[in-house]
Amino acid sequence: MLRLCQPTVRAWDVCGPTSSAQLIRGIYSRRLRRQLYAGPSQTLTPRTNSILDCTYVTRRISSYSQGSKNGTLDKDAIITALPPVVHEPSTGVADSTLAAFATISDFLSFKNTTSSTTKPSLDTLRDLYHSVKVQGQLRLFSPKQFTELISLYGTLSLPDTRDGLIYLSKLAPSVAAQKEGKEQWDFVIELSRDKQKMFKMKLNGTDGFWLMRALLTKVDLAEGETSLSPDDPRKRALTEATQHYLRIWRHAYDVEIHLPLIQKWFDLDNEKDTETLVNRLCRVLEYHIYPNSRLIEILWRLILRSTIPLVPPLQARILSMVKIRLSAQFALTRQEYWEKKIRNSSYVSSLSSPQSEHPSQSMSTPDLSNALGSALFPTYAPGTRPAPPEIDHWATEQARQAFGPHVTPEAQWGNLLLLAIHQAQRLNLPALPPPPPPPQVAEEEVPATSETQELLSGDWRPVLMLSALERGTSGQGPRMLAPSMRENVQEIVRPLWRSWKAGDDGTRSLNISASRSILASFLRLAAKVVDGPLTDAIHRFCVKHDLFRGGKIAAEAASSWADLNAAYVLAVAACRGVGWQTAFEETHISGNRNEVLNTLFFHYVLTDLRIAHQVYMYAQERSYPLKEKPVYAMGVALAKPQTWQLCVPVLEHPGVSRQRKEEILIAILRIFQSERRQFVEPVLAKTLGDTLWKLYEHVAPPSRFKYPIRFFFSILITSEQPTRAITVVEAIHRNASPTFFTTRLLLRLMRTLVRHRYIHLTHRVHRLISTDPADARAAADFRRKLTVSLARAGANKAAQRAYSFGVHSSCLSKVWRTPREAMARAVKFNVRSPSPKHTLAIMSILRRAPTHAPTIQYAITLLVRAGRASAARNVLKRSLSHLDDKILTTIGNMILDSLLRQHLLRNGRLVRHMMRTKEHLESEYGFKPDRVTINVLINALLRWRGMLDAMKIRSLFDHMVRCGYPASEQRRRPTGDRKDGGVNVPFGTSAASLRINVPNLGEKILFEKHVRPLYKMFVKALHARGDHSAARAVLGILKEEELRSMRMKQERNQARTAGLVVGVGSGKIRRMRKS
């Protein structure tokens, strides 16, 4: 045996053991992989499996390496040295083990990360690993491969991953997607244990991190559980996780290294774990210059937690951390770190969210509070705008003063507690009551001790308390606070003002911008509690220190100056009980009044939009230029269903950019779309239409704005702006993609134009129809409907132009037209009153579609209107089998209505003739009367003046109301007749005065189709008989019902938009699932 091993040892001496073993294992793996996917029946196996093969290979390698130039191994030499491979049935366990190892090794290779064709699942890799483990062959894996597997399963077990974490696996994208929420932490623990057992070595940093995360998943706390016993497996898991954390906590700034374990310590709400939490959290905050904001949140939650108050030693530990962060050496280190490592790094973007734009540059007390917090922790207020350099310097001085050696530990802890309370609202934390304010000092008194003097001279407490008060009263204007709330705020503000003012005796370095911001906060609170004496005291202080004076000052100081003057105007208006305009005009402002007005405007944009609109109009009238951002903010805020009219003037503001005008306009148009509006005031429609034209004259609108813009076209037409509507349509059609407009949309615009008698614009819409042969059918359908609509509206010449559009006059006879178009052309497009001579060609045209019901109806309509009743009856009788009940009823009503146009029939003869015709239609043709038939008969009855006087018409109207026609309760009055059954009617006539048999048709009464035509008949008949008061009463009822109908239509449209459908018969509402 020793002789057999000697060649192997000599081979290692020549080539090196590591490289030879790795190359041999890699070549075997590649050979096995080539056969792995060929099928389960055969695998590549060596001729022998004994140690002789190893001896054979190493001897061949030695001979090749000795013959090489540099004495190193070559891949081709190893391949040549390998024993031959043949196809044999797979019978041994070693073959399947090597195949499983080869698959995992291939997946973990660098080649797989660059060019992977198949993606295995985590379950597949785990099963392959277990097959190797069962055979006791884990020694085939290298420590690096174990680390790659641990990192892979740990990465894919996280609910969400970030690219900044240094321990993430690069192989995660190469794995097939797994079910959401499926974690692999148990397998991570198994891999870590196997690595430790196999190599008898400590885990590296990557292994330790993922094992720590896996162990923390075992520490599940039940509701209300705050401690773990030493024998608890969860306690042992937490202890082991802590050991791994202590080895890696300095490795990176990423919060994912610290937060999971620190959060577990925080959840264990007991004294021992709280002490561990405080020590480790402070150590992290002392080490990391820019800690993540989530770690800072845990610090505030720890300070404000009321279950286990922090004992003095732990308070002292936190204060020690704060003093280290405020030290000069730490500040220098932070500055150097920022300049060298963070300025050009992506880590800066992960510290906080993108900074929000602020329309004003003045620093309010919340901004000053954020600056104070940022002096301790740069990530104190993520997402806020940075403070100017002078405010940063002031905040650092205030922080060092608040936590200086002259301040007692109790006062220092109170200062830190105030800073935590300031964050309580943003973090949704239960805030503790603030520490007691500094002792009250009268205006003529001076503090006795230097410690109290130093405590009172700082701005730390006043700024944080003013910020808390302003947040608590935000959105409340003057005289809007409850009396008890006003008294509480006043009891805090007055002592706070006296203590802050007492510090101004020359010992405090007065920062002008910060002091103006603090005084502006005092004035705003004085306005809210209507405290005149406090306002006068602040005014005297400002005059004494010359803080109201403007002139040529820096931009930062100018913003705080304007903020102070605007706050004083607000306080004067509230305390004197005058309007803002009077206070602004009467207040002496030494400087640029426009800046003060801009600050006032922005204040009202945040608190009262109605007053903000007044300020805007005031500035427009007096030519005060307002800044773009607050104007835009007001426009967006006013773009709501109840106040959108107020933001329309913003569209004409010259300082608002095109993009922001577009956003405001689309916000208004979306309101129209959601409310399904049909009409707006013409002046407003003109402004909106002009803005739409200016925006999209040369630029196509974004596709996301397509539907509100398309809906607005019809509103422009109905609001007396048809030319502007068609001009905008042409511009957008010229610039936008073909999908922006559809034939259906253009057809709806055409019908709206025809309905509102804008006939001259229809040809411009017709020109927009695509001439593409693929759209020829849609174009022909549009032309046909346009021609018929224009002819029905009486626009004969326009119908003639639409009929011959795009076709030469000599070719008209060769172009195919529908039968209805041919009939309209036969009567010279005069379909309202065609000539009998021209209708002679209708019979021959009808032979082209003798069974088409709409064409038959159109032919009968033309014959009846031409006075050829006999021909119409013949067509009706011949085509009776092709007509349904609905079309028969329409044709019968049309025949009855044509009798009203015959001048030879009047009064009683007309009524009797119509009744006989109605009975004849019912018996011969199956005519079924409806409510339109009742309207036609009543119209004939109202023309019988000898029969119906004004009183009888009143009785007839009351009778129609009794039969179900609408009239509001305010318009009704009792009849005094017991036989009426207590039904009130508009004119109070008795039911016995006039009775007409109105059949119960069971058809719903529609306003557009039934109510409006009938009530107009009554108005006309009453005026003709001189009863103008009754005519006005019926007209009032008609207007009310029209408004109610429009409201109901709007509600139905809104319900349909929201996914509700209103049932026509039952009136019930059922919800539909939106597609």
C-alpha positions, 0 to 999 in steps of 0.5 A, a space after each residue: 500500500 505504501 509503495 502504491 502511495 509513493 507516486 502520488 506523494 511525488 506527484 504532489 511534490 511536483 505539482 502542488 496538492 491543491 491545484 492538482 486535486 482541484 483540477 482533477 475534481 473539476 475535470 471529473 465534474 465536467 465529465 459527469 455533468 455532460 452525462 448528467 442530463 443525457 438520461 438516468 439510464 447511463 452515466 460516465 464511469 471510470 473502468 476501475 474505482 480503486 486507488 490504483 486509478 489515482 496512482 495511474 493518474 498521478 503517474 501520468 501527471 508527473 510525466 507530463 509535468 516533468 516534460 513541461 517548460 515551467 513545471 506547472 500542470 496543464 488542463 490538457 495534460 490532466 485530461 490525457 492522464 485521466 483513465 478512459 471513460 465508458 458508458 455503463 449502467 449506473 449501479 453504484 452509490 458513488 456515481 449518483 453522489 458525484 453527479 449531485 456534487 457536480 450539479 451543485 459545483 457547476 451552479 456555484 461556479 463563476 461560469 454559471 453567474 455569467 451564462 446560465 441557461 437553466 435555473 434550478 430551484 432551491 428545493 432541487 439544490 437542497 435535495 442534491 445536497 442531502 443526497 451527498 450528505 447521506 453518503 457522507 461525502 460532504 468533504 467534496 465541498 470546499 469552505 467557499 462553496 459552503 459559504 456560497 450556499 449559506 449566502 444564497 439561501 439566506 438572501 432568498 429568505 429575506 422578505 426584501 433585499 437591498 443592493 447595499 448589503 455586503 452579504 447578499 449572494 450574487 447567485 440569487 438571480 440564477 435561482 428559479 422563483 419560489 413561493 412568496 413567504 417561503 423561508 429557508 432559515 432551517 437549511 441555513 442553520 443546517 449548512 452552518 452546522 455542517 461546515 463547522 463540523 466538517 472543517 473544525 473552524 470558526 465561521 467567517 463573517 458572511 456565515 456568521 451574519 446569515 446564521 445570526 439572522 437564521 437563529 433570530 427567527 427562532 426567537 419568537 415571542 408570544 403576545 405579552 412575553 417579555 423575558 426568556 429563561 436560561 434553559 429556553 432554546 430561544 434564549 440559547 439561540 439569542 445568545 449564539 446570535 449575539 456572539 456572531 453579531 459581536 464579530 461582524 458589527 464593525 464590518 459595514 454601515 448597513 442597518 441590516 447588520 444591527 437592526 434585527 438583533 437590536 429589535 429583538 433586544 427591544 422586544 424583550 422588555 426586561 431590565 437585563 435585556 434593556 441594559 444590553 440594548 442600551 450598551 450595544 445601541 450606544 456603542 453602534 451610535 458612537 462608532 458609526 458616523 452616519 447611523 441609519 434613521 431606523 436605529 435612531 427610531 429605536 433610540 427614541 422608542 427606548 427613551 419614550 417607553 413607559 413599561 420599564 423606565 430607564 434607570 439613571 445609569 442607563 440614562 448616563 450611558 445614553 448621555 455619554 454617547 450624546 456627548 461623544 457625538 457632540 465632541 469636536 473630535 467626532 465632528 472633525 471625523 464626521 467632516 473628513 468622512 463626508 468629504 472623503 467617502 460619502 460625497 460621491 457614494 450611493 450611501 448618501 441616497 440610502 440615508 434618507 428619502 429624496 428631499 421634498 421641495 419647499 416653496 419657502 426658504 424661511 426656517 420655522 420652529 419645526 425646521 429649527 427642531 430638525 436642525 437641533 436633532 441633526 446636530 446630534 444625528 445627521 439622519 434625525 429627520 430624513 426627507 427634510 430640506 437641509 438647513 443653511 450653514 448659519 443655522 447648522 452652526 447655531 444648532 451645534 452650539 445649542 446642542 453643546 450648550 444643552 448637554 454641556 458640563 454646566 447642565 445637571 444630568 437631570 436637565 440634560 435628560 429632559 433636553 433629550 426627552 424633549 427631542 424624542 417627544 418631537 419625533 413622537 408624532 412622526 413615528 406614531 409613538 405614545 408621547 410622554 408629557 414634556 418635562 416641566 418648563 424652566 422656572 418663571 422669571 419676571 421681566 424685571 428679575 435676573 436669575 440668581 445662579 449661573 446654572 439657571 442662567 445658562 439653562 435659561 439662555 439656551 434656545 433648546 427648550 423654547 424651540 422644541 416646545 414651540 414646535 410641539 405647540 405649533 404642531 398641536 394647533 396646526 390647521 387651527 386659525 384665530 378664534 378656532 381653538 376651544 376655550 379650554 385649549 386656548 387657556 392651556 396654550 396661553 399658560 404655556 406660551 406666556 411663561 415660555 416667552 418670559 423665560 426666553 426673553 430673560 436670557 437676552 442680557 448679553 450672555 447669549 449670542 443672538 443668531 438673527 435668523 434663528 431669533 426671528 424664526 422663534 419670534 415668528 412662532 411666538 406671534 403665530 401662537 399669539 394669533 391663535 390664542 388671540 393674546 394682544 398683550 403678548 403681541 405687544 411685548 413681542 413687538 417691543 422686543 423686535 423694535 428694541 433689537 431692530 429685527 423688523 428692519 429689512 433693507 439690503 440683507 442676505 437671502 437667508 436673513 431676508 426669508 426669516 425677516 419676511 416670516 417675522 413680519 408676516 407673523 406680526 400681520 397675522 397677530 395684529 389681524 387676530 387681536 384687533 379683529 380686522 381682516 388680513 388685508 387691513 392689517 397688511 396695509 396698516 402695518 409699517 413694513 420697512 423693506 420689500 412688502 412683496 416678500 411679506 405678501 408671499 409669506 402670507 400667501 404661503 401661510 394661508 395656502 397651508 391653513 385656509 385656501 379660501 383666504 389664500 385665493 383672496 391673497 392671490 386675487 389681491 396680488 393680481 389686482 395690485 401687481 404683486 408678483 407671487 412665487 411660482 411654487 406656492 401658486 402651484 400648491 394653491 392650484 393643486 389644493 383647490 383642484 377639488 370637486 367643491 373648489 375647482 373654480 377658484 384655481 382656474 385663474 392660476 392657469 392664466 398666471 404668467 409665473 406658473 410653468 407649463 408643466 405645472 399648468 398642465 397638472 392643474 388643468 388635468 386635475 380639473 378635467 379629471 373632476 369633470 370626468 368623475 362627476 360626468 359634467 355636461 356643462 360649465 360656465 362659458 367663461 370658465 370653459 373659455 379659459 380652460 379651452 385656451 389653456 388646453 390650446 396653448 399646451 398642446 398646439 405643437 406638443 402631443 399630450 401624454 397618453 395618461 391624460 387621454 381620457 379626461 381631455 377627450 371627455 372635455 371636448 363635449 363639455 366645450 361644445 355644450 358650453 358655447 365654445 365649439 370653435 375652440 373645441 374643434 381647434 384643439 381637436 385638430 391640433 391634438 389629432 395632428 400631433 398625437 398618435 392615431 390611437 388618441 382619437 377613435 371613430 366613436 369619439 369623433 362620431 360623438 363630437 359630430 352628434 353633439 355639434 349637430 344637436 347644438 346647431 353648430 352645423 358649420 363645424 361638422 365638416 372639420 370633424 369629418 376631415 379628421 376621419 382616417 382615409 386609410 383603406 383599412 379604416 374604409 368601413 368605419 369612414 363610410 359608417 361615419 359619413 352615412 351617420 353624418 349625412 342622415 343626422 344633418 338631413 334630420 336637423 334640416 341642414 340640407 346643403 351640409 348633408 349634400 356636402 357630407 354625402 359627396 365628401 371625397 367623391 367627384 360629382 361625376 362618380 357619385 352614381 357609381 359609388 354604393 350608398 345605403 338605402 337610407 342615404 339614397 332615400 335622403 338624396 332622393 328627397 334632396 335631403 329635405 327629410 323634414 318636409 319632403 316633396 311628394 314628387 321626390 318621394 316617388 323613388 322611395 318605393 324602388 329604393 326600398 326594394 334593395 332592403 325589403 326586410 330591413 326594419 330601420 329602412 322600412 321605418 325611414 321610408 314610411 317616415 318620409 312618405 307620411 311627412 310628404 302627405 302620402 298616407 295611403 302609400 305609407 299604409 301600403 308599405 306598412 301592410 306589406 312589411 308587417 311581418 318584418 317589424 317588431 312591436 317597438 317599431 310598430 309603436 314608433 310608426 303608429 305614433 308618427 302617423 298620429 303626429 302627422 295628423 296634427 300638421 293637416 290644416 283641414 282638421 281642427 278642434 273636435 274633428 281633429 280629435 275624433 279623426 285621431 281617435 279613429 286612426 288610433 283604433 284602426 292602427 290597433 285593429 289592423 296593424 297591431 299598434 300598441 299605444 305608449 306614453 308618447 301616444 298619450 302626449 300626441 292625443 293630449 296635444 290634439 285635445 289642447 288645440 280644441 279651444 272651444 272645448 278646453 278653457 284655462 280652468 279645464 286645462 288646469 284640471 287636466 294637468 292635475 289629472 296627469 299628476 294624479 296619473 303619475 307625472 312628476 311634481 314636487 311636494 312644494 308645488 302641490 296643495 290639497 284639493 278639499 275633495 274626499 274622493 281624491 284619496 288625499 292626493 295633493 295636486 299643483 292647482 288643487 282642482 277636484 278629480 271630478 272636474 275633468 276625467 280622461 281615461 289614461 291607461 296604465 301602461 306600466 312604462 316608466 315615465 322618462 323626463 326627456 321623452 315624456 315629461 318635458 314635451 307634455 309640460 311644454 304643451 301645457 305651458 303653450 296652451 295656458 299662455 294661448 288662453 291668457 292664464 299666465 300665472 298657471 303657465 309660470 307654475 307649470 314652467 317652474 315645475 318643469 325647471 325643477 324636474 329638469 334639475 332633478 333629472 340632471 342630478 339623477 343622471 349625474 348620480 347614475 354616471 358617478 355610480 357607473 364610474 364607481 362600479 355601481 349600476 342602477 336598476 331601471 325597473 326596481 331602482 336598486 343598486 347592485 355592485 359590479 366587479 370592475 374588469 
